[in-house]
Amino acid sequence: MTQQQGAPESQTLGALVHQLSQQIPDLVRSEIRLAQAEVAEKGKRAGVGIGMFSVAGLLGFFAVGTLVTTAILGLATVLDTWLAALVVAIVLVIGAAVAGLAGKNKVAEATPAAPEKAIRGIKDDLATVKGGRHV
């Protein structure tokens, strides 16, 4: 009975371990690249959410300024000018609320910041190496 070189049945355990030791660095590098890509994507989402929180703060600041102006104009005149200022203030408050909720949702989408897909891939790889399951 002759065994062919390269056939899985004919390779010795030492040869298989040698092949595995050569493939592990490539596997680790690919998992690290996946983790970096996943963390970068979550960072971008968090950045958008933080930007929306900033917009909400700015609109809220303008709303407070407009409300103060409305109170002053309301005391200075009886109706027309302060009513217009009040409408503007209400619109700014609504805009701040919408931007704040949208920002909160964007930040929530980006958490947790751990690279879940890469961690799952590493666990699968370890289980395969240990003989727990074959992918």
Phi and psi restraints in degrees (value plus and minus 20) as a CYANA .aco file:
   2 THR   PHI    -127.1   -87.1
   2 THR   PSI     123.3   163.3
   3 GLN   PHI    -126.6   -86.6
   3 GLN   PSI     117.9   157.9
   4 GLN   PHI    -105.4   -65.4
   4 GLN   PSI     119.8   159.8
   5 GLN   PHI     -88.4   -48.4
   5 GLN   PSI     111.3   151.3
   6 GLY   PHI      77.8   117.8
   6 GLY   PSI     -37.2     2.8
   7 ALA   PHI     -93.2   -53.2
   7 ALA   PSI     116.7   156.7
   8 PRO   PHI     -77.1   -37.1
   8 PRO   PSI     -54.7   -14.7
   9 GLU   PHI     -88.7   -48.7
   9 GLU   PSI     -48.5    -8.5
  10 SER   PHI    -113.2   -73.2
  10 SER   PSI     -29.4    10.6
  11 GLN   PHI     -97.3   -57.3
  11 GLN   PSI     120.4   160.4
  12 THR   PHI     -97.4   -57.4
  12 THR   PSI     144.8   184.8
  13 LEU   PHI     -81.5   -41.5
  13 LEU   PSI     -58.7   -18.7
  14 GLY   PHI     -81.4   -41.4
  14 GLY   PSI     -61.1   -21.1
  15 ALA   PHI     -86.0   -46.0
  15 ALA   PSI     -60.4   -20.4
  16 LEU   PHI     -85.2   -45.2
  16 LEU   PSI     -61.4   -21.4
  17 VAL   PHI     -84.3   -44.3
  17 VAL   PSI     -58.8   -18.8
  18 HIS   PHI     -82.5   -42.5
  18 HIS   PSI     -65.5   -25.5
  19 GLN   PHI     -81.5   -41.5
  19 GLN   PSI     -62.1   -22.1
  20 LEU   PHI     -82.6   -42.6
  20 LEU   PSI     -63.1   -23.1
  21 SER   PHI     -86.1   -46.1
  21 SER   PSI     -45.8    -5.8
  22 GLN   PHI    -100.3   -60.3
  22 GLN   PSI     -47.9    -7.9
  23 GLN   PHI    -107.7   -67.7
  23 GLN   PSI     -43.8    -3.8
  24 ILE   PHI     -79.8   -39.8
  24 ILE   PSI     -65.5   -25.5
  25 PRO   PHI     -78.6   -38.6
  25 PRO   PSI     -58.7   -18.7
  26 ASP   PHI     -84.9   -44.9
  26 ASP   PSI     -60.7   -20.7
  27 LEU   PHI     -83.7   -43.7
  27 LEU   PSI     -64.2   -24.2
  28 VAL   PHI     -83.8   -43.8
  28 VAL   PSI     -62.8   -22.8
  29 ARG   PHI     -81.9   -41.9
  29 ARG   PSI     -61.3   -21.3
  30 SER   PHI     -87.6   -47.6
  30 SER   PSI     -56.7   -16.7
  31 GLU   PHI     -87.2   -47.2
  31 GLU   PSI     -57.1   -17.1
  32 ILE   PHI     -85.6   -45.6
  32 ILE   PSI     -61.6   -21.6
  33 ARG   PHI     -82.2   -42.2
  33 ARG   PSI     -60.7   -20.7
  34 LEU   PHI     -83.2   -43.2
  34 LEU   PSI     -62.9   -22.9
  35 ALA   PHI     -82.8   -42.8
  35 ALA   PSI     -61.9   -21.9
  36 GLN   PHI     -83.2   -43.2
  36 GLN   PSI     -63.3   -23.3
  37 ALA   PHI     -83.9   -43.9
  37 ALA   PSI     -60.5   -20.5
  38 GLU   PHI     -87.7   -47.7
  38 GLU   PSI     -62.5   -22.5
  39 VAL   PHI     -85.9   -45.9
  39 VAL   PSI     -59.0   -19.0
  40 ALA   PHI     -82.5   -42.5
  40 ALA   PSI     -61.9   -21.9
  41 GLU   PHI     -83.3   -43.3
  41 GLU   PSI     -63.8   -23.8
  42 LYS   PHI     -86.9   -46.9
  42 LYS   PSI     -53.5   -13.5
  43 GLY   PHI     -84.2   -44.2
  43 GLY   PSI     -59.3   -19.3
  44 LYS   PHI     -83.8   -43.8
  44 LYS   PSI     -62.9   -22.9
  45 ARG   PHI     -82.8   -42.8
  45 ARG   PSI     -62.9   -22.9
  46 ALA   PHI     -83.5   -43.5
  46 ALA   PSI     -58.0   -18.0
  47 GLY   PHI     -82.0   -42.0
  47 GLY   PSI     -61.9   -21.9
  48 VAL   PHI     -84.0   -44.0
  48 VAL   PSI     -63.0   -23.0
  49 GLY   PHI     -83.2   -43.2
  49 GLY   PSI     -62.0   -22.0
  50 ILE   PHI     -85.1   -45.1
  50 ILE   PSI     -58.5   -18.5
  51 GLY   PHI     -81.4   -41.4
  51 GLY   PSI     -59.9   -19.9
  52 MET   PHI     -88.2   -48.2
  52 MET   PSI     -56.1   -16.1
  53 PHE   PHI     -81.3   -41.3
  53 PHE   PSI     -58.6   -18.6
  54 SER   PHI     -83.4   -43.4
  54 SER   PSI     -63.3   -23.3
  55 VAL   PHI     -81.9   -41.9
  55 VAL   PSI     -61.9   -21.9
  56 ALA   PHI     -81.8   -41.8
  56 ALA   PSI     -60.9   -20.9
  57 GLY   PHI     -84.8   -44.8
  57 GLY   PSI     -62.7   -22.7
  58 LEU   PHI     -84.9   -44.9
  58 LEU   PSI     -65.6   -25.6
  59 LEU   PHI     -84.1   -44.1
  59 LEU   PSI     -57.7   -17.7
  60 GLY   PHI     -83.7   -43.7
  60 GLY   PSI     -59.6   -19.6
  61 PHE   PHI     -81.5   -41.5
  61 PHE   PSI     -66.3   -26.3
  62 PHE   PHI     -84.0   -44.0
  62 PHE   PSI     -56.1   -16.1
  63 ALA   PHI     -84.2   -44.2
  63 ALA   PSI     -62.4   -22.4
  64 VAL   PHI     -83.8   -43.8
  64 VAL   PSI     -63.9   -23.9
  65 GLY   PHI     -80.5   -40.5
  65 GLY   PSI     -60.9   -20.9
  66 THR   PHI     -89.3   -49.3
  66 THR   PSI     -57.6   -17.6
  67 LEU   PHI     -84.4   -44.4
  67 LEU   PSI     -57.9   -17.9
  68 VAL   PHI     -84.4   -44.4
  68 VAL   PSI     -65.5   -25.5
  69 THR   PHI     -81.0   -41.0
  69 THR   PSI     -59.0   -19.0
  70 THR   PHI     -81.7   -41.7
  70 THR   PSI     -62.9   -22.9
  71 ALA   PHI     -83.3   -43.3
  71 ALA   PSI     -61.7   -21.7
  72 ILE   PHI     -84.2   -44.2
  72 ILE   PSI     -68.5   -28.5
  73 LEU   PHI     -85.8   -45.8
  73 LEU   PSI     -52.6   -12.6
  74 GLY   PHI     -84.7   -44.7
  74 GLY   PSI     -55.5   -15.5
  75 LEU   PHI     -96.7   -56.7
  75 LEU   PSI     -51.5   -11.5
  76 ALA   PHI     -94.9   -54.9
  76 ALA   PSI     -56.7   -16.7
  77 THR   PHI    -145.7  -105.7
  77 THR   PSI     148.7   188.7
  78 VAL   PHI    -105.0   -65.0
  78 VAL   PSI     -61.0   -21.0
  79 LEU   PHI    -165.9  -125.9
  79 LEU   PSI     -78.5   -38.5
  80 ASP   PHI     -78.7   -38.7
  80 ASP   PSI     -76.8   -36.8
  81 THR   PHI     -87.8   -47.8
  81 THR   PSI     -65.1   -25.1
  82 TRP   PHI     -87.6   -47.6
  82 TRP   PSI     -51.2   -11.2
  83 LEU   PHI     -85.6   -45.6
  83 LEU   PSI     -60.0   -20.0
  84 ALA   PHI     -84.6   -44.6
  84 ALA   PSI     -62.4   -22.4
  85 ALA   PHI     -85.2   -45.2
  85 ALA   PSI     -56.3   -16.3
  86 LEU   PHI     -84.7   -44.7
  86 LEU   PSI     -60.5   -20.5
  87 VAL   PHI     -82.0   -42.0
  87 VAL   PSI     -63.1   -23.1
  88 VAL   PHI     -82.3   -42.3
  88 VAL   PSI     -62.0   -22.0
  89 ALA   PHI     -83.0   -43.0
  89 ALA   PSI     -62.3   -22.3
  90 ILE   PHI     -84.1   -44.1
  90 ILE   PSI     -61.2   -21.2
  91 VAL   PHI     -82.3   -42.3
  91 VAL   PSI     -62.1   -22.1
  92 LEU   PHI     -84.7   -44.7
  92 LEU   PSI     -59.7   -19.7
  93 VAL   PHI     -84.3   -44.3
  93 VAL   PSI     -62.9   -22.9
  94 ILE   PHI     -82.9   -42.9
  94 ILE   PSI     -63.1   -23.1
  95 GLY   PHI     -81.0   -41.0
  95 GLY   PSI     -61.1   -21.1
  96 ALA   PHI     -84.2   -44.2
  96 ALA   PSI     -61.2   -21.2
  97 ALA   PHI     -84.2   -44.2
  97 ALA   PSI     -63.4   -23.4
  98 VAL   PHI     -84.6   -44.6
  98 VAL   PSI     -66.0   -26.0
  99 ALA   PHI     -84.7   -44.7
  99 ALA   PSI     -58.8   -18.8
 100 GLY   PHI     -83.9   -43.9
 100 GLY   PSI     -63.9   -23.9
 101 LEU   PHI     -86.6   -46.6
 101 LEU   PSI     -60.1   -20.1
 102 ALA   PHI     -84.9   -44.9
 102 ALA   PSI     -61.0   -21.0
 103 GLY   PHI     -83.9   -43.9
 103 GLY   PSI     -61.5   -21.5
 104 LYS   PHI     -80.9   -40.9
 104 LYS   PSI     -62.6   -22.6
 105 ASN   PHI     -85.1   -45.1
 105 ASN   PSI     -59.6   -19.6
 106 LYS   PHI     -85.2   -45.2
 106 LYS   PSI     -62.0   -22.0
 107 VAL   PHI     -86.3   -46.3
 107 VAL   PSI     -59.4   -19.4
 108 ALA   PHI     -83.5   -43.5
 108 ALA   PSI     -55.1   -15.1
 109 GLU   PHI     -85.1   -45.1
 109 GLU   PSI     -49.2    -9.2
 110 ALA   PHI    -105.9   -65.9
 110 ALA   PSI     -25.5    14.5
 111 THR   PHI    -125.5   -85.5
 111 THR   PSI     128.4   168.4
 112 PRO   PHI     -95.4   -55.4
 112 PRO   PSI     136.6   176.6
 113 ALA   PHI    -100.7   -60.7
 113 ALA   PSI     -24.2    15.8
 114 ALA   PHI     -86.9   -46.9
 114 ALA   PSI     121.4   161.4
 115 PRO   PHI     -95.4   -55.4
 115 PRO   PSI      65.8   105.8
 116 GLU   PHI     -80.9   -40.9
 116 GLU   PSI     -63.3   -23.3
 117 LYS   PHI     -84.4   -44.4
 117 LYS   PSI     -61.8   -21.8
 118 ALA   PHI     -86.5   -46.5
 118 ALA   PSI     -61.4   -21.4
 119 ILE   PHI     -83.1   -43.1
 119 ILE   PSI     -63.3   -23.3
 120 ARG   PHI     -82.3   -42.3
 120 ARG   PSI     -60.6   -20.6
 121 GLY   PHI     -84.0   -44.0
 121 GLY   PSI     -61.2   -21.2
 122 ILE   PHI     -85.6   -45.6
 122 ILE   PSI     -61.6   -21.6
 123 LYS   PHI     -82.2   -42.2
 123 LYS   PSI     -61.1   -21.1
 124 ASP   PHI     -83.5   -43.5
 124 ASP   PSI     -62.2   -22.2
 125 ASP   PHI     -82.9   -42.9
 125 ASP   PSI     -63.2   -23.2
 126 LEU   PHI     -83.8   -43.8
 126 LEU   PSI     -61.1   -21.1
 127 ALA   PHI     -84.0   -44.0
 127 ALA   PSI     -58.0   -18.0
 128 THR   PHI     -86.5   -46.5
 128 THR   PSI     -63.9   -23.9
 129 VAL   PHI     -83.6   -43.6
 129 VAL   PSI     -58.2   -18.2
 130 LYS   PHI     -95.7   -55.7
 130 LYS   PSI     -30.5     9.5
 131 GLY   PHI      70.3   110.3
 131 GLY   PSI      -7.8    32.2
 132 GLY   PHI     -90.6   -50.6
 132 GLY   PSI     -55.9   -15.9
 133 ARG   PHI    -182.4  -142.4
 133 ARG   PSI     139.8   179.8
 134 HIS   PHI    -134.7   -94.7
 134 HIS   PSI     111.5   151.5
